[in-house]
Each structure stands twice: as C-alpha cells, then as structure tokens.
Amino acid sequence: MNFLPRHPHELQASNHTDQQDPRWKRLCTTRSGVEGTIREPAEAHRARRSRHHGHGKTHVQHVLTGIAINIERLASRAHPHHPRGLTAFQLHLNSRDLAWEHWWRQGK
C-alpha cells in the first residue's frame, strides 16, 4: 500500500474548513490565553534562565517571580488597563466599509 501526501491546497482547504468551527475558535482563544500566561514570566521577568544553581534556589526564584506577577496583576486591577484602540489598518478597512475578523481580539 502506498501512501502519498495530500496536496498542499487540499490541506489548506481542510484547515480553513476546520477553523470556521466555533469549537475550534474557542479552543484557539483558550490556547492563546494559556500561551500568553506561560510566556509572561519567560519574557517580561527574564525567567527563561535561572540566576541561581540548583533545584532549590531555582524553585525559590520561580515562586518569587510568580508572587511578583500576581502583585502586578492585583495592582493593575486597582488601575484598570484601557483596551487598545483600533490599529491603522483596521481603521482603514472601516473607512472603506470592508469587513475584518476581530473575534481573536475579543475572546469570542
């Protein structure tokens, strides 16, 4: 039996069909939120590499970084962040009455 790969355009059409499913969109928004939460300590707090050697000291660093992130989140609730406005490209599309996907920005 010989298995040949599907043509790229067939794969692309299949993926596009799958991505129109509301369950897929919900899963994608959940995954996006989780990835952002995991990425925050690594990027914003330089937790990708430990400053200390050994599991114990590294664990303490991770716990303290987590506490710092939670304090930042609590502080931002006291002074809520205003949502980002429309980009120049989105304003351009709106001015010409062209539709644009925005479900990914609103978690729908």
Residue frames relative to the residue before (quaternion, step in Angstrom):
aa qw qx qy qz dx dy dz
M 1.0000 0.0000 0.0000 0.0000 0.00 0.00 0.00
N 0.1764 -0.8017 0.5675 0.0641 3.57 -0.79 0.99
F 0.1458 -0.7881 0.5946 0.0641 3.58 -0.70 1.10
L 0.1180 -0.7854 0.6063 0.0410 3.52 -0.65 1.13
P 0.5129 -0.6390 0.4581 0.3445 3.62 -1.01 0.68
R 0.5177 -0.6203 0.4835 0.3368 3.52 -1.14 0.65
H 0.5817 -0.5830 0.4300 0.3699 3.52 -1.13 0.54
P 0.6157 -0.5873 0.3717 0.3712 3.60 -1.01 0.71
H 0.6611 0.5052 -0.3337 0.4432 3.62 0.94 -0.75
E 0.6097 0.5289 -0.3588 0.4688 3.60 1.13 -0.55
L 0.6407 0.5133 -0.3180 0.4742 3.57 1.00 -0.82
Q 0.6574 0.5118 -0.3105 0.4577 3.55 0.93 -0.90
A 0.6533 0.5022 -0.3160 0.4702 3.61 0.94 -0.81
S 0.6464 0.5143 -0.3133 0.4685 3.57 1.00 -0.81
N 0.6609 0.4983 -0.3063 0.4703 3.59 0.95 -0.87
H 0.6416 0.5235 -0.3303 0.4530 3.58 0.96 -0.81
T 0.6402 0.5160 -0.3191 0.4712 3.59 1.00 -0.82
D 0.6573 0.5148 -0.3094 0.4551 3.58 0.93 -0.90
Q 0.6882 0.5091 -0.2862 0.4304 3.58 0.97 -0.84
Q 0.6020 0.5524 -0.3705 0.4419 3.61 1.20 -0.16
D 0.5276 0.6406 -0.3952 0.3939 3.57 1.29 -0.26
P 0.4927 -0.6803 0.4498 0.3035 3.65 -0.79 0.94
R 0.6135 0.5431 -0.3598 0.4463 3.60 1.07 -0.62
W 0.6375 0.5194 -0.3256 0.4666 3.58 1.02 -0.78
K 0.6545 0.5119 -0.3138 0.4596 3.58 0.96 -0.87
R 0.6392 0.5199 -0.3232 0.4655 3.58 1.00 -0.82
L 0.6522 0.5110 -0.3013 0.4720 3.57 0.98 -0.90
C 0.6588 0.5169 -0.3068 0.4525 3.56 0.95 -0.87
T 0.6674 0.4810 -0.3170 0.4720 3.62 0.92 -0.78
T 0.6233 0.5206 -0.3408 0.4736 3.59 1.05 -0.70
R 0.6601 0.5033 -0.3064 0.4659 3.57 0.90 -0.92
S 0.6323 0.5389 -0.3319 0.4468 3.58 0.98 -0.81
G 0.6637 0.4998 -0.3018 0.4676 3.58 0.96 -0.83
V 0.6536 0.5061 -0.3114 0.4687 3.57 0.97 -0.83
E 0.6622 0.5047 -0.3123 0.4575 3.58 0.91 -0.88
G 0.6401 0.5153 -0.3272 0.4666 3.59 1.03 -0.70
T 0.6442 0.5187 -0.3155 0.4652 3.56 1.03 -0.79
I 0.6734 0.4735 -0.2944 0.4855 3.58 0.98 -0.79
R 0.6694 0.5210 -0.2985 0.4374 3.58 1.00 -0.79
E 0.5657 0.6472 -0.3836 0.3374 3.59 1.04 -0.71
P 0.7021 0.4350 -0.3120 0.4695 3.66 0.69 -0.86
A 0.6561 0.5342 -0.3224 0.4246 3.58 0.97 -0.81
E 0.7677 0.3679 -0.1956 0.4869 3.58 0.89 -0.89
A 0.7685 0.3986 -0.2168 0.4512 3.57 0.66 -1.08
H 0.7900 0.2912 -0.1434 0.5202 3.59 1.10 -0.61
R 0.4403 -0.7414 0.4183 0.2853 3.56 1.28 0.38
A 0.3330 0.7641 -0.4853 0.2640 3.57 0.96 0.86
R 0.3834 0.7260 -0.4953 0.2839 3.57 1.21 0.23
R 0.7734 0.1377 -0.0779 0.6138 3.57 1.10 -0.72
S 0.4380 -0.7032 0.5011 0.2502 3.52 -1.05 0.80
R 0.4473 -0.6725 0.5193 0.2793 3.55 -1.14 0.64
H 0.7480 0.3829 -0.1782 0.5120 3.55 1.21 -0.52
H 0.4081 -0.6832 0.5470 0.2598 3.55 -1.28 0.42
G 0.7277 0.4112 -0.3163 0.4486 3.55 -1.08 0.73
H 0.5867 -0.6160 0.4088 0.3305 3.52 -1.14 0.72
G 0.6499 0.5448 -0.3274 0.4167 3.59 0.91 -0.84
K 0.7039 0.4539 -0.2643 0.4782 3.57 0.84 -1.00
T 0.6274 0.5237 -0.3324 0.4708 3.58 1.07 -0.72
H 0.6304 0.5288 -0.3313 0.4617 3.57 1.01 -0.78
V 0.6408 0.5127 -0.3264 0.4690 3.60 0.94 -0.85
Q 0.6397 0.5184 -0.3321 0.4602 3.59 0.97 -0.83
H 0.6641 0.4997 -0.3124 0.4601 3.61 0.92 -0.84
V 0.6406 0.5154 -0.3261 0.4665 3.60 0.98 -0.80
L 0.6805 0.4809 -0.2942 0.4681 3.60 0.89 -0.90
T 0.6231 0.5200 -0.3412 0.4743 3.59 1.06 -0.68
G 0.6393 0.5232 -0.3190 0.4645 3.59 1.01 -0.79
I 0.6338 0.5171 -0.3237 0.4756 3.58 1.03 -0.79
A 0.6493 0.5207 -0.3163 0.4553 3.58 0.96 -0.87
I 0.6450 0.5147 -0.3199 0.4655 3.58 0.98 -0.84
N 0.6601 0.5034 -0.3100 0.4635 3.59 0.95 -0.85
I 0.6250 0.5200 -0.3403 0.4724 3.60 1.03 -0.73
E 0.6380 0.5189 -0.3269 0.4656 3.59 0.97 -0.82
R 0.6631 0.5045 -0.3084 0.4590 3.58 0.96 -0.84
L 0.6484 0.5011 -0.3197 0.4757 3.58 0.99 -0.78
A 0.6460 0.5130 -0.3201 0.4659 3.59 0.99 -0.79
S 0.6610 0.5026 -0.3247 0.4529 3.59 0.99 -0.72
R 0.5910 0.5471 -0.3781 0.4565 3.60 1.18 -0.38
A 0.6235 0.5252 -0.3425 0.4670 3.57 1.09 -0.63
H 0.7581 0.1502 -0.0845 0.6289 3.57 1.14 -0.70
P 0.2050 -0.8374 0.4894 0.1310 3.57 0.25 1.24
H 0.4555 -0.6689 0.5295 0.2543 3.49 -1.13 0.80
H 0.3635 -0.7191 0.5458 0.2298 3.55 -0.89 0.90
P 0.5103 -0.6605 0.4428 0.3275 3.59 -0.86 0.86
R 0.5838 -0.5995 0.4358 0.3315 3.50 -1.18 0.72
G 0.4593 -0.6814 0.5002 0.2730 3.55 -1.05 0.75
L 0.6937 -0.4496 0.3515 0.4395 3.53 -1.33 -0.02
T 0.4796 -0.6497 0.5076 0.3004 3.55 -1.14 0.68
A 0.6736 -0.4851 0.3649 0.4216 3.56 -1.30 0.28
F 0.6451 0.5211 -0.3232 0.4559 3.56 1.02 -0.78
Q 0.6539 0.5000 -0.3168 0.4713 3.60 0.97 -0.79
L 0.6325 0.5136 -0.3298 0.4769 3.59 1.02 -0.73
H 0.6192 0.5398 -0.3303 0.4649 3.58 1.07 -0.78
L 0.6682 0.4869 -0.3026 0.4742 3.59 0.91 -0.90
N 0.6467 0.5206 -0.3197 0.4567 3.59 0.98 -0.82
S 0.6588 0.5224 -0.3230 0.4344 3.60 0.94 -0.82
R 0.7355 0.3706 -0.2198 0.5229 3.58 1.19 -0.48
D 0.4608 -0.7161 0.4112 0.3251 3.57 1.31 0.35
L 0.3924 0.6849 -0.5055 0.3485 3.56 0.97 0.91
A 0.4436 -0.6993 0.4955 0.2620 3.57 -1.00 0.85
W 0.0104 -0.7711 0.6360 0.0264 3.55 -1.21 0.58
E 0.5067 -0.6446 0.4839 0.3060 3.54 -1.11 0.78
H 0.0414 0.8102 -0.5840 0.0291 3.57 -0.88 0.89
W 0.3553 0.7530 -0.4951 0.2481 3.61 1.20 0.21
W 0.6393 0.5515 -0.3330 0.4199 3.61 1.04 -0.72
R 0.6619 0.4936 -0.3194 0.4650 3.61 1.12 -0.49
Q 0.7573 0.3709 -0.2013 0.4984 3.59 1.14 -0.52
G 0.5171 -0.6929 0.3928 0.3133 3.59 1.22 0.26
K 0.4609 0.6793 -0.4548 0.3453 3.60 1.13 0.54
